[in-house]
Amino acid sequence: MNKEVLFTLCAAAAMASAQTTANIDDFEDGNGLASTGGKNDAWYAFNDKNDKGASSYTNTEDEFGLVVVLPEAAAGGSKFGAGLTGIKLVKGDNPYDPYVTLGLNVAGGLSGCTAISYKYKGAGHNLKAVMDGDEKGGLTDYNRHSKAMAGSASWSTASVPVSSLTQEDGWGTTIPLKMANVVQLAWEIKGEATADYLYIDDVNCAGYVGGGSTTPDVPKSAVVIDDFDDGNTTAEKLGKTAYWYLYKAGGSFTNTQDANQSWDMIVKEGTNSYIEMKGISGITPGDTAYPSVGMEVAFDAGTLANCTAIQYDYKGSGHHMRSSVTGVKADNGYEHVATDQSAAAAWKTVTVSTMAQPEWVADVAPTSIVAFSWAKVSKLTWVVDEKLTAANLGTSLAIDNVKCVGTLPAQAIQAIPAVASASFKASLQGNTLQVAVAKAGVVKVQVVDMMGVTIESHSEMVAAGNFAHTFKAMPSGRYVVRVQQGSTVKLLNMQVK
């Protein structure tokens, strides 16, 4: 292992890993109130006008104060975001740097929060955490805990560990930051603005135990990428060569390998199939050798361009999702990663709406910083590595029902294999599917629209012979009906008038 890889992996291992992420505000309710639960937890804006400065912004006011929720300040196709527009910073008579600030009251504190994440576009700014008693400098003499963020002309994702929020050296009262005592988050634009606006969206707090829904700012419709019920290791909807496989880098697993070098990962549990890595070993939390194992699927960049998130079910070991993004050097720890997931004894559903490169990449390899975009992703990996705690490191990891929140390319429908066989026959009579099977087994029926969205999915154990399935009411249009038993698949065209 070369020194660069060793250093970057070491830095990555030192990062704190949050176990849950609570939604502070995705702004989709269109108001200036956060999801933290307090009746006065509102968004607002302010400047240095009381210090004889001339800094300003052009957000309009209503009877409740400045409106900071804006339809144009929205990331990833969402409806609303927060922001400041028409920013002007003029020093005036104030001896200090002029500023404007977008702020949020969080009266109940942010207990348990280990990292603050948000999407932003526009001016460089300081993210600040203000503790109770410090609104007027009572605790830190205005030397508040903060981190500087560079400006960005396109939407970027910030993931800021609480440990990186620090006070400036040499002035003010020094005091530890306690997130339980934080009553305000602030996005401060100070000195010389790099742009005349700042938009933010999808503000989350990893580890925060209060607040509102953990539902991300994404549409609710989802397309199944792979539910593994076809019993193979190809994610056909991602392309003909999108194979699932396992990798190991220092760690190991017990899955067997067949003569074609494809991994034996399909597990059947009753009538359900899923993909699983079994017998994980050789990984010790905090190990300086940085071992890892994982399962991956690779595909053409652009396939996920119309996805706003990836959903999946899992049980077993803690892990995190990692992605290969166009323009990012692979296998050096620079890749984008999502929030760590804790071990789960029962099936758990996860939605990943964004990923971020480790913070240290900006210092070690600044040219490797690439804004995350699902359109740039060409590989997804579920990683088990030494960053997990002992409590979250398991001996197996199972994945099921991998979905794109959004749509996949229309040709994905054509990528579903249609195997001609006499083992069963299927035909349509109105909205009823008639099927004749030669042997008992699980039959799966799916209805997919012309955009690749799964409208209906139904599986049942049937005896040899004939059976019928009546579809639910659907909007008028053309659909593809996919009928499958084992490795045999039949496609039927259906027109709803």
matplotlib code that plots the C-alpha trace (Angstrom):
import matplotlib.pyplot as plt

x = [0.0, 1.5, 1.9, -0.9, -3.4, -2.3, -2.7, -6.1, -7.5, -6.2, -7.9, -11.1, -10.9, -10.7, -14.0, -16.9, -19.7, -23.3, -25.9, -29.1, -30.0, -32.9, -34.4, -34.1, -35.9, -36.3, -38.5, -41.1, -43.9, -43.2, -43.1, -40.3, -40.7, -38.2, -39.0, -37.4, -40.7, -40.4, -43.2, -40.6, -38.1, -38.2, -35.9, -35.0, -32.3, -30.4, -27.4, -25.1, -27.5, -27.5, -23.7, -23.9, -23.1, -24.8, -25.0, -28.3, -30.3, -33.4, -35.6, -39.1, -40.8, -44.2, -46.0, -43.8, -40.5, -38.2, -39.2, -36.3, -38.0, -37.7, -38.9, -35.7, -33.5, -34.3, -32.0, -32.6, -36.0, -37.6, -40.1, -38.5, -35.2, -34.0, -31.8, -30.7, -30.8, -29.3, -26.5, -24.5, -21.7, -20.6, -18.3, -19.7, -18.8, -18.4, -14.7, -15.5, -16.2, -19.8, -22.1, -25.5, -26.8, -29.4, -30.4, -32.6, -33.8, -33.6, -34.9, -34.8, -31.1, -29.6, -28.9, -26.9, -26.0, -22.6, -22.6, -24.6, -25.3, -27.0, -27.0, -25.9, -25.2, -23.8, -21.6, -18.9, -20.0, -19.4, -21.6, -22.1, -23.5, -24.8, -25.3, -27.8, -26.5, -24.3, -26.8, -25.4, -21.9, -22.6, -20.6, -17.9, -17.8, -19.2, -16.3, -18.8, -18.0, -17.9, -16.5, -15.7, -17.3, -16.1, -18.5, -20.0, -21.6, -23.5, -25.3, -22.8, -23.3, -21.7, -21.2, -19.7, -18.7, -19.6, -16.0, -14.8, -16.9, -14.2, -13.6, -10.9, -7.6, -6.6, -9.8, -13.0, -13.9, -13.0, -15.7, -16.6, -19.4, -22.4, -25.0, -27.7, -27.2, -27.3, -30.2, -29.4, -27.7, -26.4, -25.1, -23.0, -21.7, -18.9, -16.3, -16.4, -19.1, -18.1, -21.7, -24.7, -26.9, -26.8, -29.3, -29.5, -31.7, -32.1, -30.6, -30.0, -28.3, -26.8, -27.4, -29.9, -32.5, -35.3, -36.9, -39.2, -39.4, -36.3, -38.0, -35.8, -36.8, -37.5, -40.5, -42.3, -42.4, -39.6, -38.5, -37.2, -33.6, -33.3, -35.4, -33.4, -36.5, -35.2, -32.6, -29.6, -26.8, -27.5, -29.2, -30.9, -32.5, -29.0, -27.8, -26.9, -23.4, -24.5, -23.4, -23.5, -20.3, -18.3, -14.9, -12.5, -9.6, -8.1, -11.3, -12.9, -16.3, -17.4, -19.6, -18.5, -17.4, -18.5, -16.6, -17.7, -16.2, -19.6, -20.3, -22.9, -24.9, -28.6, -30.4, -34.0, -36.1, -39.6, -40.9, -38.5, -35.0, -32.2, -28.5, -26.2, -22.5, -22.0, -19.2, -17.7, -14.4, -10.9, -12.3, -11.5, -12.9, -10.1, -7.7, -4.7, -4.6, -8.0, -9.6, -13.0, -15.4, -18.4, -20.9, -21.1, -22.8, -21.3, -23.1, -22.9, -22.7, -25.9, -28.2, -29.2, -29.6, -33.3, -32.9, -33.1, -32.2, -31.5, -33.6, -32.8, -33.6, -30.9, -30.3, -27.1, -23.9, -23.6, -22.1, -22.2, -22.9, -20.1, -20.2, -17.9, -18.4, -17.1, -14.0, -13.0, -9.9, -10.9, -9.5, -7.8, -10.4, -11.6, -15.0, -18.3, -19.9, -23.2, -24.1, -23.1, -25.9, -26.0, -26.4, -30.0, -31.3, -34.6, -35.1, -34.6, -35.3, -32.8, -33.0, -29.8, -30.4, -26.8, -23.2, -20.1, -16.4, -14.5, -13.7, -9.9, -9.9, -10.2, -6.8, -5.0, -6.3, -8.4, -8.5, -10.4, -13.3, -16.4, -19.9, -22.1, -24.7, -26.6, -26.0, -22.2, -22.5, -21.2, -20.9, -22.7, -20.9, -22.2, -19.1, -18.3, -15.0, -12.9, -14.8, -17.7, -18.0, -17.8, -21.5, -22.3, -19.9, -21.7, -20.8, -23.3, -25.0, -28.1, -29.5, -33.0, -35.4, -32.8, -34.8, -34.3, -36.4, -37.4, -37.2, -34.8, -34.1, -37.0, -34.7, -34.5, -37.8, -36.1, -33.2, -35.5, -34.7, -37.6, -36.9, -39.2, -40.3, -43.1, -42.9, -45.8, -48.2, -49.6, -52.2, -54.3, -58.1, -59.0, -57.5, -57.1, -53.9, -54.4, -51.4, -50.9, -47.9, -46.4, -45.1, -45.7, -43.6, -43.5, -44.9, -44.1, -46.2, -45.1, -46.7, -44.3, -45.2, -43.4, -41.0, -39.8, -41.8, -43.2, -47.0, -47.8, -45.8, -47.3, -45.7, -47.5, -46.8, -49.0, -49.7, -49.3, -52.3, -54.2, -54.7, -55.8, -54.7, -56.8, -54.9, -55.9, -57.3, -54.6, -54.5, -55.0, -51.8, -49.5, -47.9, -45.6, -46.7, -43.8, -44.6, -41.8, -41.4, -37.8, -35.5, -38.4, -39.9, -42.7, -43.5, -47.0, -48.1, -51.2, -53.3, -55.5, -58.2]
y = [0.0, 3.4, 6.3, 8.4, 5.5, 4.9, 8.5, 9.0, 5.8, 6.8, 10.1, 8.5, 6.1, 9.0, 10.6, 10.3, 8.1, 9.0, 6.3, 8.1, 11.3, 13.5, 16.0, 19.6, 21.0, 20.1, 23.2, 21.3, 22.6, 26.0, 27.8, 29.3, 26.8, 23.9, 20.3, 20.4, 20.8, 24.1, 26.6, 29.4, 27.3, 29.6, 30.7, 34.4, 36.7, 39.6, 41.9, 44.4, 47.4, 47.8, 48.3, 51.1, 48.9, 49.0, 45.3, 44.2, 41.6, 41.8, 39.1, 40.6, 40.9, 39.8, 40.4, 37.8, 39.2, 38.4, 35.6, 33.3, 30.2, 30.6, 28.5, 29.2, 28.0, 24.3, 21.4, 18.2, 19.1, 19.9, 22.7, 25.0, 25.9, 28.8, 31.6, 35.2, 37.1, 40.4, 40.3, 43.5, 43.8, 47.4, 48.2, 51.6, 52.9, 49.4, 48.6, 44.9, 43.0, 43.5, 40.5, 39.1, 35.9, 33.2, 31.8, 29.1, 29.0, 25.5, 26.2, 22.6, 22.1, 19.5, 16.7, 13.8, 15.6, 14.6, 16.1, 18.7, 18.2, 20.4, 21.3, 24.8, 27.0, 30.5, 32.5, 31.2, 31.3, 30.3, 27.6, 28.6, 26.9, 29.3, 28.0, 29.1, 32.3, 33.1, 35.0, 38.2, 37.0, 35.8, 32.6, 33.1, 36.9, 36.3, 33.9, 31.2, 27.7, 27.7, 26.3, 28.2, 26.7, 27.7, 29.2, 27.1, 28.0, 24.7, 22.7, 21.1, 18.9, 19.9, 17.3, 19.1, 17.0, 18.8, 18.3, 20.6, 23.5, 25.5, 28.9, 31.2, 31.3, 34.3, 36.0, 35.5, 33.0, 29.4, 26.9, 23.4, 23.1, 21.2, 20.5, 19.9, 23.6, 25.0, 27.3, 28.6, 27.5, 30.3, 30.6, 33.8, 35.6, 38.0, 40.2, 40.0, 37.9, 35.4, 35.6, 37.9, 35.0, 31.9, 29.1, 26.1, 23.0, 19.6, 20.5, 17.3, 16.5, 13.0, 11.5, 14.1, 12.3, 14.9, 16.8, 15.8, 13.2, 11.4, 11.3, 13.0, 15.7, 13.2, 12.1, 9.0, 7.0, 4.5, 2.1, -1.3, -1.7, -5.3, -7.3, -10.4, -12.6, -13.6, -15.6, -14.2, -11.7, -9.3, -5.9, -6.0, -2.6, -1.0, -2.7, -6.1, -6.1, -4.7, -7.7, -7.9, -9.1, -9.1, -7.7, -8.0, -5.7, -7.3, -8.7, -11.9, -13.8, -17.4, -17.1, -19.7, -19.0, -20.9, -21.8, -18.6, -16.4, -15.0, -15.0, -17.1, -14.4, -15.2, -16.3, -17.6, -17.0, -18.4, -16.8, -13.9, -13.7, -11.3, -10.9, -11.6, -11.6, -14.3, -15.1, -11.6, -11.7, -10.2, -6.7, -5.1, -1.6, 0.9, -1.5, 0.4, -2.0, -0.6, -3.9, -3.9, -6.1, -5.1, -5.9, -3.8, -3.2, -1.2, 0.3, 3.2, 6.7, 8.5, 5.5, 7.1, 10.6, 10.8, 9.3, 11.6, 8.9, 5.2, 3.1, -0.4, -2.8, -4.4, -6.6, -7.6, -5.7, -2.0, -0.5, 2.6, 3.1, 4.3, 5.5, 5.8, 9.3, 10.5, 12.6, 11.1, 9.0, 5.5, 3.3, 6.1, 6.9, 10.0, 8.4, 9.8, 8.0, 8.1, 8.2, 5.0, 2.6, 0.7, -3.1, -4.3, -7.7, -7.2, -5.8, -2.0, 0.5, 3.1, 6.1, 7.7, 11.0, 12.3, 11.4, 13.5, 13.0, 12.9, 16.4, 15.9, 15.4, 19.2, 19.5, 16.4, 16.4, 19.5, 18.7, 15.5, 17.5, 16.8, 17.8, 14.8, 14.0, 10.7, 11.3, 10.9, 7.7, 4.5, 2.1, 1.5, -0.3, -1.5, -1.4, -3.0, -1.7, -0.9, 2.4, 0.6, 0.1, -3.4, -3.2, -2.5, -5.0, -8.1, -11.4, -11.0, -8.3, -8.9, -6.4, -6.4, -4.3, -1.8, 1.1, 4.3, 7.1, 8.7, 7.0, 4.9, 5.1, 3.8, 1.2, -0.4, -2.1, -3.8, -4.9, -7.4, -10.8, -12.5, -16.3, -18.3, -21.5, -24.0, -24.2, -21.8, -19.8, -16.3, -14.2, -11.1, -10.9, -7.3, -6.5, -10.1, -12.2, -15.9, -18.1, -21.9, -23.3, -26.8, -27.1, -25.7, -22.7, -19.0, -16.8, -13.1, -10.6, -7.0, -4.1, -1.5, 1.8, 3.3, 5.2, 2.1, 2.7, -0.4, 0.2, -3.2, -6.2, -9.4, -12.8, -16.0, -19.7, -21.6, -25.2, -26.7, -25.8, -22.6, -19.5, -15.9, -12.5, -9.3, -6.1, -3.0, 0.0, 2.0, 5.3, 5.0, 4.2, 1.5, -1.0, -4.0, -7.0, -9.2, -12.7, -14.9, -18.3, -19.3, -18.1, -18.1, -14.7, -13.7, -10.1, -9.0, -5.6, -4.1, -1.1, 0.6, 2.9]
z = [0.0, -1.0, 1.4, -0.3, 0.0, 3.6, 4.6, 3.0, 4.5, 7.9, 7.6, 6.5, 9.4, 11.8, 10.7, 13.1, 11.8, 12.6, 13.1, 12.3, 10.5, 11.5, 9.1, 10.4, 7.4, 3.7, 3.3, 1.3, 3.6, 2.1, 5.4, 7.6, 10.4, 11.0, 11.8, 15.2, 17.0, 18.8, 18.1, 17.6, 15.7, 12.7, 9.8, 9.7, 8.3, 9.8, 9.0, 10.7, 10.4, 14.1, 14.0, 11.5, 8.6, 5.3, 4.5, 2.9, 1.0, -1.1, 0.5, 0.9, 4.3, 5.5, 8.8, 10.5, 9.3, 6.5, 4.1, 3.5, 2.0, -1.7, -4.7, -6.7, -3.8, -4.2, -4.9, -6.8, -8.2, -4.8, -4.5, -1.9, -0.2, 2.0, 1.0, 0.9, -2.4, -3.5, -0.9, -0.5, 2.0, 2.8, 5.7, 6.6, 10.0, 11.5, 12.2, 11.7, 8.6, 7.4, 7.3, 6.5, 8.1, 7.5, 10.9, 12.4, 16.0, 17.6, 21.2, 22.2, 21.3, 19.0, 21.5, 20.0, 16.8, 15.5, 12.0, 10.2, 6.5, 4.0, 0.3, -0.8, -3.7, -3.8, -1.5, 0.7, 4.4, 7.9, 9.5, 13.1, 16.2, 18.9, 22.4, 25.0, 26.6, 23.6, 21.4, 22.8, 23.5, 27.0, 26.7, 24.0, 23.5, 20.0, 19.2, 18.3, 17.1, 13.3, 10.1, 6.9, 3.7, 0.2, -2.3, -5.0, -8.3, -8.4, -5.8, -3.3, -0.3, 3.0, 5.7, 8.7, 11.8, 15.0, 16.1, 13.2, 14.6, 16.5, 18.0, 16.6, 18.5, 20.5, 21.6, 23.4, 26.1, 25.2, 26.0, 24.7, 22.2, 23.6, 20.9, 23.5, 24.4, 20.8, 20.3, 16.8, 13.6, 11.4, 7.9, 7.9, 4.8, 6.0, 4.6, 0.8, -0.7, -3.4, -4.8, -4.2, -3.0, -0.8, -1.1, 1.2, 1.2, 3.0, 6.3, 8.4, 11.7, 12.0, 15.4, 16.5, 18.7, 18.5, 15.7, 12.9, 10.2, 8.8, 5.4, 2.8, 0.3, -2.6, -4.5, -3.1, -6.3, -6.8, -9.5, -8.5, -9.6, -8.2, -5.8, -6.6, -7.1, -10.5, -8.6, -10.5, -9.8, -12.7, -12.1, -15.5, -15.1, -14.9, -18.0, -19.4, -17.8, -14.4, -12.3, -8.5, -7.0, -3.8, -3.0, -0.1, 0.9, 4.0, 5.3, 4.2, 3.7, 3.3, 0.2, -2.3, -5.9, -9.0, -12.1, -13.9, -11.1, -10.1, -6.4, -4.8, -3.1, -3.7, -0.5, -0.4, 2.7, 2.2, -1.1, -0.9, -2.4, -1.4, -1.8, 1.1, 2.1, 4.7, 7.2, 7.3, 9.3, 9.5, 10.4, 13.7, 14.6, 14.5, 12.8, 11.4, 8.4, 7.2, 6.1, 4.3, 2.4, 0.3, -2.4, -5.5, -8.8, -11.7, -14.6, -17.2, -15.8, -16.5, -15.7, -12.4, -13.9, -13.1, -9.6, -6.6, -4.1, -3.7, -1.3, -0.1, 2.7, 4.8, 7.8, 9.5, 9.8, 10.0, 6.8, 4.6, 0.9, -1.3, -4.9, -7.8, -9.3, -12.7, -12.1, -8.7, -8.4, -7.4, -4.7, -2.8, -0.2, -2.2, -3.1, -2.0, 1.0, 2.7, 6.4, 8.3, 9.1, 12.4, 12.7, 12.4, 13.5, 11.5, 8.0, 7.9, 5.0, 4.2, 1.8, 0.6, -1.1, -1.3, -0.5, 0.2, -0.1, 3.2, 4.5, 4.4, 0.6, 0.2, 1.9, 0.6, -3.0, -3.8, -7.5, -6.6, -5.1, -7.4, -6.6, -6.0, -8.7, -9.3, -13.0, -12.4, -10.4, -12.1, -9.2, -5.9, -3.1, 0.3, 2.5, 5.9, 7.2, 10.3, 11.0, 12.6, 16.3, 17.7, 18.4, 14.8, 13.1, 12.1, 10.4, 7.6, 5.5, 3.4, 0.9, -0.8, -2.8, -4.2, -5.8, -7.6, -6.2, -9.5, -12.9, -14.9, -18.6, -20.7, -22.3, -18.8, -19.6, -22.6, -20.5, -18.6, -20.1, -21.8, -22.0, -24.2, -22.5, -22.4, -18.6, -18.3, -20.5, -19.9, -21.6, -20.9, -20.9, -20.1, -16.8, -15.8, -16.3, -17.1, -16.3, -16.8, -15.0, -15.5, -12.0, -8.5, -7.5, -6.9, -9.7, -9.7, -11.6, -12.2, -14.1, -15.4, -17.2, -20.2, -17.9, -16.1, -13.0, -11.3, -10.8, -9.3, -8.0, -6.7, -5.8, -4.7, -4.4, -6.9, -7.6, -11.1, -13.3, -14.1, -12.0, -12.7, -11.3, -11.6, -11.7, -9.7, -11.4, -13.3, -15.3, -19.1, -21.0, -22.2, -19.7, -19.8, -17.8, -16.6, -15.5, -14.0, -12.5, -11.7, -14.5, -17.1, -17.9, -20.3, -21.3, -22.3, -23.6, -21.9, -23.0, -20.4, -21.9]

ax = plt.figure().add_subplot(projection="3d")
ax.plot(x, y, z, "-o")
ax.set_aspect("equal")
plt.show()
